[in-house]
Amino acid sequence: MDYLTVRDAAKNWNVSERWVQQYCIEGRIEGVKKFGVSWAIPADAKKPADPRKNIRKIRGKDV
């Protein structure tokens, strides 16, 4: 199986490296593995939905 680094995933998904790290920490990427201080993200992993986008719907302010 091929894996991506946090940097590669961030470029592919057009988000910051910090966001990808947070997704990994929260377990929102299926099949992610941690090796020491580095994350290995499966090359075919899908970008998780941004939780901030649903906040408005939850609060009743669908924008």
FENJORA-V203693 format. One record per residue. N is the residue number from 1. RES is the residue in one letter. NEAR is the number of other ideal C-beta (glycine too) atoms within 12 Angstrom. Layout:
N,RES,NEAR
N,RES,NEAR
This chain:
1,M,12
2,D,12
3,Y,22
4,L,28
5,T,23
6,V,31
7,R,18
8,D,21
9,A,34
10,A,23
11,K,17
12,N,20
13,W,24
14,N,12
15,V,23
16,S,16
17,E,23
18,R,14
19,W,25
20,V,32
21,Q,24
22,Q,23
23,Y,29
24,C,32
25,I,16
26,E,14
27,G,14
28,R,23
29,I,32
30,E,15
31,G,20
32,V,30
33,K,18
34,K,17
35,F,13
36,G,7
37,V,10
38,S,19
39,W,30
40,A,24
41,I,36
42,P,21
43,A,17
44,D,15
45,A,27
46,K,17
47,K,21
48,P,25
49,A,16
50,D,17
51,P,15
52,R,15
53,K,12
54,N,14
55,I,14
56,R,13
57,K,13
58,I,11
59,R,10
60,G,8
61,K,9
62,D,10
63,V,10
